[in-house]
Amino acid sequence: MNKHKKLKNPLPNQKYIKTAEFLDKGYSHYMINRMVEEQLIKKINRNTYENIKYDKDESDYLYVSGYINGGVVCLLSAAVYYNLSTHRPSQVDVAIRQYSKVNILPEWPSIAIYYFSNERYETGINIINIEGGSFNIYDMEKTVCDILFY
């Protein structure tokens, strides 16, 4: 009889987890696949998993880091984050490098993709840590410049 030891998610307070983070915690690909089978996590793309058991408040911005590798919150979504606008857009604006591609997007929230040249993309990225994970967002100055540009 083949009995498996019950697995625990090593990062229970994180909404999205990268494969590299599991490997750093000592979990093998076999163990990651078992967590998927046991419905502790759900595979989003090649290197990102969603913590199904996550039960804390969710931010729309966390979906950017979960679904879009290298995605950066930009334009009106960044303006709302910095309280530069009272208009609440119906989508999350996300910048990615020109010629990059996104394989899958969540059903909710709606995400709008903007393709930035390498120079424009790399300027002014901040990493924001919040409950449940972190996300990339352009700083306030870059946000104002991008809104005026577009």
C-alpha positions in Angstrom: 0.0 0.0 0.0 1.4 3.3 -1.1 0.7 6.1 1.4 1.8 9.6 0.8 2.6 12.0 3.6 0.1 14.9 3.5 1.8 18.0 2.0 1.6 21.5 3.3 1.9 24.7 1.2 5.2 26.3 2.3 3.9 29.8 1.6 0.3 29.8 2.9 0.2 33.6 3.1 1.1 34.2 -0.5 -1.5 34.3 -3.3 0.8 33.4 -6.2 3.9 31.3 -5.9 6.7 30.9 -8.5 8.3 27.5 -9.1 11.7 28.9 -8.1 10.2 29.8 -4.7 9.0 26.2 -4.2 12.5 24.9 -5.2 14.2 27.3 -2.8 12.0 25.9 0.0 13.2 22.4 -0.8 10.2 21.2 -2.7 10.8 19.1 -5.8 8.8 19.2 -9.0 7.3 15.9 -8.0 6.1 17.5 -4.7 4.8 20.5 -6.6 2.8 18.3 -8.9 1.4 16.4 -5.8 0.2 19.8 -4.3 -1.6 20.4 -7.6 -3.2 16.9 -7.4 -4.2 17.5 -3.8 -5.7 20.9 -4.8 -3.5 23.0 -2.6 -2.3 25.0 -5.5 -3.5 25.5 -9.1 -1.1 25.8 -12.1 -1.5 29.2 -13.8 1.4 29.0 -16.4 4.8 27.4 -16.8 6.2 28.8 -13.6 3.4 30.2 -11.5 0.9 28.6 -9.2 -2.1 30.0 -7.4 -2.6 29.2 -3.7 -6.1 27.8 -3.7 -6.3 27.9 0.1 -5.4 31.7 0.3 -8.3 33.3 2.3 -7.1 36.8 3.0 -8.0 40.1 1.2 -7.0 40.0 -2.5 -5.7 43.0 -4.4 -6.3 43.3 -8.1 -2.6 44.2 -8.4 -1.6 40.7 -7.2 -3.1 39.2 -10.3 -0.5 41.1 -12.4 2.4 39.2 -10.7 0.6 35.9 -10.9 -0.4 36.0 -14.5 2.0 38.2 -16.3 5.7 37.6 -16.0 7.5 40.9 -15.9 4.2 42.8 -15.8 4.2 46.3 -14.3 1.1 48.2 -13.2 0.9 51.4 -15.2 -1.2 54.3 -16.4 -4.5 54.9 -14.7 -4.2 51.8 -12.4 -0.9 53.2 -11.1 -2.5 56.7 -10.7 -5.3 55.1 -8.6 -2.7 53.4 -6.4 -0.9 56.7 -5.8 -4.2 58.5 -5.2 -3.6 60.7 -8.2 -7.0 59.9 -9.6 -10.5 59.3 -8.2 -11.6 57.6 -11.4 -11.5 53.8 -10.8 -10.8 52.0 -14.1 -12.7 48.8 -15.0 -9.4 47.1 -15.8 -5.8 46.9 -14.5 -3.4 48.6 -16.9 -0.2 46.5 -17.3 3.0 47.3 -19.2 5.2 44.5 -20.6 8.2 44.6 -22.9 7.6 45.1 -26.6 7.4 41.8 -28.4 6.6 39.9 -25.2 3.6 37.7 -25.1 1.1 36.7 -22.4 -0.4 33.2 -22.7 -3.3 33.4 -20.3 -5.2 36.1 -18.4 -7.6 35.8 -15.5 -11.3 36.0 -16.0 -11.4 38.7 -13.4 -10.0 41.3 -13.0 -9.9 42.5 -16.6 -6.3 43.3 -17.6 -5.2 45.7 -20.4 -1.8 45.1 -21.9 0.5 47.9 -23.1 3.7 47.2 -24.9 6.6 49.4 -23.9 10.0 49.7 -25.6 12.8 48.4 -23.5 14.0 51.9 -22.5 10.4 53.0 -21.6 9.7 49.7 -19.8 12.7 49.6 -17.6 12.5 53.2 -16.2 10.9 53.8 -12.8 9.9 50.3 -11.6 9.1 49.9 -7.9 8.3 46.6 -6.1 5.4 46.9 -3.7 5.0 44.3 -0.9 1.5 43.8 0.3 -0.4 41.1 2.2 -0.5 38.1 -0.1 2.6 38.9 -2.2 4.2 41.7 -4.2 3.8 43.4 -7.6 5.7 45.8 -9.8 4.4 49.3 -10.4 5.9 52.4 -12.0 6.8 55.2 -9.6 4.6 58.3 -9.3 6.7 60.5 -11.6 6.8 57.8 -14.4 3.0 57.3 -14.0 2.3 61.0 -14.7 4.7 61.1 -17.7 3.1 58.0 -19.2 -0.4 59.3 -18.7 0.6 62.5 -20.5 2.3 60.5 -23.2 -0.6 58.3 -23.9 
